[in-house]
Amino acid sequence: MGDYLHRVEAILLLDSEGQRIFCKYYMPGYESRAKQKAFEDKLYRKVSGRVEPTARDPPSPKESESGTTDLKRILSLTRSYKKESSSAGEAGDILLFENHTVVFRYDEDGYLFVVGGSEENEVVLYQVMTCFWESLGQLLRNNCEKKVLLENFELLILIADEMIDDGIILETNPQSIFNEVSPHASGDNDTPLSALNTMAKIVKQNL
């Protein structure tokens, strides 16, 4: 039964210079901070050189040879499921990177990556990315600047935990995530937000 479960290997939120804002790894072999940083740096360098000026540019011949064209075609289909007014942002792309399927979006504030296995369903990964960003946008009223994200670090933890359990994708409906997380954010839940803030501070000290 486990073979039919969709999985995520990592969620990475980096600023416009490739510095970590929030990252959560679910794949084995990436427990050390050094290995995570190396992966993030290499992925950022790979992506930052190909997203200018827009992810909708036609693929280069090199990309076509590597099979990226087919992946982009799949991604274009996923966009048809989204309304044009979606707060997830209009930029998005997909690539194969070191035997991983990576879906990402970007804007002037940074990059959001969802990393999956080489055989993982690209549409599902795109849905995870969209859900994470739309949930965050609802909770922060679409103010997703780096400073605001760091000040609300506990929300990033809660969103990821509501969506994914040990790499297994549980939920991709942003409204459901918002309904679950917003009571914690407002302090209406029995779990004190101060406890989450303390945990978030500890995590941020190790970024």
C-alpha positions as CSV (number, residue, x, y, z in Angstrom):
1,M,0.0,0.0,0.0
2,G,2.9,2.4,0.8
3,D,4.0,2.2,-2.8
4,Y,0.9,4.2,-3.8
5,L,1.6,7.1,-1.5
6,H,2.9,10.2,-3.1
7,R,6.0,11.6,-1.3
8,V,8.0,14.7,-1.1
9,E,11.7,14.6,-0.5
10,A,12.2,18.2,0.6
11,I,10.6,21.7,0.7
12,L,13.0,24.5,0.3
13,L,12.3,28.2,0.7
14,L,15.3,30.4,-0.3
15,D,15.7,34.2,-0.6
16,S,16.6,35.9,-3.9
17,E,20.3,35.3,-3.2
18,G,19.9,31.6,-2.4
19,Q,20.1,31.9,1.4
20,R,17.9,29.7,3.4
21,I,14.6,31.0,4.9
22,F,13.0,27.6,5.6
23,C,13.9,24.1,4.6
24,K,12.6,20.7,5.6
25,Y,14.2,17.5,4.3
26,Y,12.4,14.1,4.3
27,M,14.9,12.1,2.2
28,P,17.6,10.0,3.8
29,G,21.2,11.0,3.6
30,Y,20.6,14.8,4.1
31,E,20.6,14.9,7.9
32,S,23.8,17.0,8.1
33,R,23.6,20.8,7.7
34,A,26.6,20.8,5.4
35,K,25.0,18.4,3.0
36,Q,21.8,20.3,3.0
37,K,23.6,23.6,2.3
38,A,25.6,22.0,-0.6
39,F,22.3,20.8,-2.1
40,E,20.6,24.1,-1.7
41,D,23.6,26.1,-3.2
42,K,23.9,23.8,-6.2
43,L,20.1,23.9,-6.9
44,Y,20.0,27.7,-6.5
45,R,22.9,28.1,-9.0
46,K,21.2,25.7,-11.4
47,V,17.9,27.6,-11.3
48,S,19.0,31.2,-10.9
49,G,20.8,31.0,-14.2
50,R,17.7,29.8,-16.1
51,V,14.8,31.9,-14.7
52,E,15.7,35.2,-16.3
53,P,13.6,37.0,-17.3
54,T,10.7,34.6,-16.9
55,A,9.9,30.9,-16.5
56,R,7.7,31.1,-19.5
57,D,10.6,31.6,-21.9
58,P,11.0,28.8,-24.5
59,P,13.3,26.1,-23.5
60,S,16.9,26.2,-24.8
61,P,18.2,23.4,-27.1
62,K,20.2,22.1,-24.1
63,E,17.0,21.9,-22.0
64,S,15.3,20.1,-24.9
65,E,18.0,17.5,-25.1
66,S,17.8,16.9,-21.4
67,G,14.1,16.1,-21.4
68,T,13.1,19.4,-19.7
69,T,10.7,20.2,-22.5
70,D,8.5,17.2,-21.7
71,L,8.5,18.2,-18.0
72,K,7.6,21.8,-18.9
73,R,4.7,20.5,-21.0
74,I,3.4,18.6,-18.1
75,L,3.7,21.6,-15.9
76,S,1.8,23.7,-18.4
77,L,-1.1,21.3,-18.0
78,T,-1.1,21.7,-14.3
79,R,-1.5,25.5,-14.8
80,S,-4.8,24.9,-16.5
81,Y,-6.2,23.7,-13.2
82,K,-5.4,27.0,-11.5
83,K,-7.4,30.2,-11.8
84,E,-5.5,33.2,-13.1
85,S,-6.1,35.1,-9.9
86,S,-4.5,32.5,-7.7
87,S,-2.3,34.0,-5.0
88,A,0.3,31.3,-5.6
89,G,2.0,33.5,-8.2
90,E,2.2,33.0,-11.9
91,A,5.8,31.9,-12.2
92,G,6.6,28.2,-12.1
93,D,8.9,25.7,-13.6
94,I,10.2,22.2,-13.3
95,L,13.5,20.3,-13.9
96,L,15.3,17.1,-13.3
97,F,18.2,17.7,-10.8
98,E,20.6,15.0,-9.5
99,N,18.0,12.3,-9.9
100,H,15.3,14.4,-8.3
101,T,12.2,16.0,-9.8
102,V,12.0,19.6,-8.7
103,V,9.1,21.9,-9.1
104,F,9.6,25.6,-8.2
105,R,8.2,29.1,-8.3
106,Y,10.0,32.4,-7.8
107,D,9.5,36.1,-7.5
108,E,11.5,39.1,-6.4
109,D,11.5,37.7,-2.8
110,G,12.9,34.3,-3.5
111,Y,12.4,30.7,-4.5
112,L,10.1,27.9,-3.3
113,F,11.2,24.4,-4.3
114,V,9.4,21.1,-3.8
115,V,11.7,18.2,-4.4
116,G,10.5,14.7,-5.2
117,G,11.9,11.4,-6.4
118,S,12.8,11.0,-10.1
119,E,9.6,8.9,-10.6
120,E,7.2,11.1,-8.6
121,N,4.2,12.6,-10.2
122,E,5.0,16.2,-11.4
123,V,1.4,17.3,-11.1
124,V,1.2,16.2,-7.4
125,L,4.5,18.1,-6.7
126,Y,3.1,21.2,-8.3
127,Q,-0.1,20.9,-6.2
128,V,2.1,20.6,-3.1
129,M,4.0,23.8,-4.1
130,T,0.8,25.6,-4.8
131,C,-0.8,24.6,-1.6
132,F,2.1,25.6,0.5
133,W,2.4,29.1,-1.1
134,E,-1.4,29.8,-1.1
135,S,-1.7,28.7,2.5
136,L,1.1,31.0,3.5
137,G,-0.3,33.8,1.4
138,Q,-3.7,33.5,3.2
139,L,-2.1,33.4,6.6
140,L,0.2,36.4,5.9
141,R,-2.3,38.3,3.7
142,N,0.1,37.9,0.8
143,N,2.9,39.7,2.5
144,C,5.7,37.1,1.9
145,E,8.8,39.2,2.2
146,K,11.8,37.5,3.8
147,K,11.5,39.6,7.0
148,V,7.8,38.7,7.4
149,L,8.5,35.0,6.8
150,L,11.2,34.9,9.4
151,E,9.0,36.7,11.9
152,N,6.3,34.1,11.3
153,F,8.6,31.1,11.1
154,E,6.3,29.0,13.2
155,L,3.7,29.2,10.4
156,L,6.1,27.7,7.9
157,I,6.6,24.8,10.3
158,L,2.9,24.3,10.9
159,I,2.0,24.4,7.2
160,A,4.6,21.9,6.3
161,D,3.5,19.6,9.1
162,E,-0.1,19.8,8.1
163,M,0.7,19.0,4.5
164,I,3.4,16.3,4.9
165,D,4.1,13.6,7.4
166,D,7.6,12.0,7.2
167,G,7.6,12.7,3.5
168,I,4.1,11.4,2.8
169,I,1.7,14.0,1.2
170,L,-1.4,14.2,3.4
171,E,-3.1,17.4,2.1
172,T,-2.9,19.7,-0.9
173,N,-6.0,21.9,-0.3
174,P,-4.8,25.3,0.8
175,Q,-8.2,26.2,2.5
176,S,-8.0,23.0,4.6
177,I,-4.4,24.0,5.7
178,F,-5.5,27.5,6.4
179,N,-8.4,26.3,8.6
180,E,-6.1,24.0,10.6
181,V,-3.2,26.5,11.0
182,S,-5.0,29.8,11.5
183,P,-6.3,29.1,15.1
184,H,-2.7,28.5,16.1
185,A,-1.6,31.7,14.4
186,S,-4.3,33.7,16.1
187,G,-3.7,32.2,19.5
188,D,-7.2,30.7,19.7
189,N,-6.0,27.1,19.9
190,D,-5.1,25.3,23.2
191,T,-1.5,25.0,22.0
192,P,0.2,28.3,23.0
193,L,1.8,30.0,20.0
194,S,4.5,31.1,22.4
195,A,5.7,27.5,22.5
196,L,5.8,27.4,18.7
197,N,7.7,30.7,18.7
198,T,10.3,29.3,21.1
199,M,10.7,26.2,18.8
200,A,11.0,28.5,15.8
201,K,13.7,30.6,17.4
202,I,15.7,27.5,18.2
203,V,15.4,26.3,14.6
204,K,16.3,29.7,13.2
205,Q,19.5,29.8,15.3
206,N,20.6,26.7,13.3
207,L,19.8,28.0,9.9
